[in-house]
């Protein structure tokens, strides 16, 4: 896989918005460390800036009712509760992010990567994108996956492998297949539009997980070009 063993030669301040179950861990462990010196990730053994703790807190706020034994909130109550919680935490998140921007400004190029950055819904995603921009991110790389395949894979991880929630949550409740809006938003187009609006479409690259599986050289060529990697000579 020599086609990714290159170094970023242009100024690049990017964030990898990788959904869970889209080879995010693989990219974090084997791709990014090989192409850029300053790489920050929630994936061990890398370091995640403490100023970006919102990546953990934001998603937890969105589905906190799934972690206890109470009745699940309706979509409207979930949105209202999340917005209220975020408002109370706004300063706690924004001030450290601005300090991180100053610290990272000393570096020419860097990449952030965390699965939780995409958020579980548009409400979470919009907050995360605004905070990333405040941190100095100028480019966004988003890996998505066919929704049905992704949902079943994530379902098995959340409920079966991790036992993440305090009780069994039906698939339809989590992903909105019971004629109700689910806890997790599956409309990737809405995410992309929000990223384009925040960063500009020329600074957002969306690649499907399926391309990595079917034609990994093509996947990495497009990613290399987007990040501004020097070609081999």
N, C-alpha and C positions, 0 to 999 in steps of 0.2 A: 504494500500500500504506500509506495513511495510518493504518490501524487499529493500527499498532504504534508510531506516533510519539507516545508518551506517556511520562510519567516516573513511576517508582516513588515512591509517596508514603507507603507504610508501611514499617516496618522489615523488611528482606528480606535474609537471608543464605543464598543459594541456590547450588546446584551443578547444572550442566547435565551430565547423564550421557548423552551422545549416542553411539550406536553409529557406527562408520565407515559411510559410505554411507547416511546418513539425513539428509542436508542439514545436517550439523553445521557445516561450513565456512560455509555460507550464513548460518546463525543467528549464528555468531560474527562474521562480517564485517558483516552488514546489520541484524540484529535487536537483539541485546544492546547494541551501542554506542549505539543510538538511544533506549534506554529507561532506561539506568542509567549514572551517571557512573563508578562504580568497577567496571570489568569486567576480569577477568584470564583469559587464555586462552593455550593452547599454539600457537594459530594466529597467524601473523604478520599484522600488525605489533604485536600486543598482547604484554604482558609476563606471564609465568607466575612466580609466587612461587618463588624458589629453595628455600624450605622444603618445597615439595611435589614434590621430585624423585622421590618414590616412584612417581609416575604413569608415569615412564619405566622405572624399575628393576623394578617389580613384574611388569609384563607380560613383560619380557625374561627375568626369572628363570623364568617359567612355561614359555616355549618356547625356552630357551637351547640345548637339544639340536638344535633345528631349524636353528640357525645354524652348526653344524659338521658334519663328515662322518661322525659316529658313528651307530650304530644308534639309532633312536627309542626313547625310554623307554616302558615300559608306563604306563597311567594311575596305578597304585598307586605306582610309583617316581617318577613326575612329582610327585605330591602330596606324597610323603615328602620329596623333594629340595627342593621349594618351601617347605614348612613349616620345614625345617631352615635354609634360607637366610634366610627371613623372621625367624626367631628370632634369628639372628646380627645382623640389621640393625635390629631393633626399636627400640633406643635411638637409632640413627642417624636413624631416620625420625620417631620420636615427639617428641624434644626440639625439633627445628626447628618442627614443627607447632604445638606449644604456644606457642612464641615468636611464630609467625605469628598465632595466636589473639589474643594481646595486642595485636599491631600492628593487626589488623583491627577490634578492639573500638572503636577510635577512629572508625570509619566506621559510619554508620547503616545503609547498605544496600550490598551488593556481590554480585557473581555470579562464580563460577568456571566455566570451561567447557573440557573437554578430552575428546577421544574415548577416550583411554586410561583414563579414570576407571572405565569400566564393568568393566574387567578382561576377560580371556579365559575365565575360569571362575569358579565360585562361590568357590573358594579365594582367588583374587586379589580378586574383588569384595568379599568380606567384610572383607578387610584394608583395602581402599581406603575402604569406607564408614565403618569405625571411625576411620580417620585423618581423614576429612572431618568427622566429628562432633567429633573432638578439636580441629579447626581452627576450630570455631564454626559450621559449616554447620547450618542448621535446616530447610531445604527442599530437596527433590530433584526435578528435572525430568528424566524419562527418555523418550527417543524410541526406539521399537523399530520393527521392520520384519518383514514376512512372511519366515519363515526361509529358504525355498528361494530366493527372489529375493535376499535379503540375502547368503546364503552364496555364490551364484554371483558376485555383484557384488564381494564382498570377495576372493574367490578370484582374480578377474581383476586386482584391484589388487595384492594381495600378491605373486602369482607372476609375472604378466605385465608389469604396469606398473612395479612397484618392484623386482622380483627380490629380494625381502626375504630369502629363505632361501638357504643355501649350496648347496642342490641341490633338485631337483624333489621336492616332497612331494605325494603323491596327494590328490585332493579328499577321498576317503573317510577318509584318515588324519587330515586336518585337522579335518573336521567329523563324524567318527564314523558314516559311512554304511556301513561295512564290518563291521557287527555288533559293533563295538568302540566304547568311549567315545572321542570325538575330543579333540583338543587344545583346540578352541573349543567352549564350552557354548552350545547353541542354545535352552535352555529359559528363555524370558524370564520365565515365571511364577516360577521359582525366584529370579531376580534381584529381581523386584518384592517377593516375600515377604521377602527379606533386607533390602531397603530399608525396607519397612513396619516390620519388627521393630526396626530401628535408629532410625528417625526418626518412626514413627507414620504410619498410612495417610493421615491428614488432611494430612500434610506431604509426601506423595509424589504427583506427577502423572505419569501415563503416557499418552503420546499416540502414535498410530501415524504413521509417515512417510507412509503412504498417505492419511491425512486431510489432511496438508499439501498433497499433490499434487491431491487431488480437491476440497477445499474449504478453501483457505488462510484465508479470513476466520474460519471456525469454529475452525480450529486455533489461530489467534492470539488469538481472543476467550477461549478457555479458558486459554491460557497467560497472557494479560494479567491475567485474574481471579486466577489462582493466585499470580502474583507481586505482586498488589496495585497495579496500575497505575491512575492517575487517569484517569477518563473525560474525553473531550473535551467542552467546553462551547460 
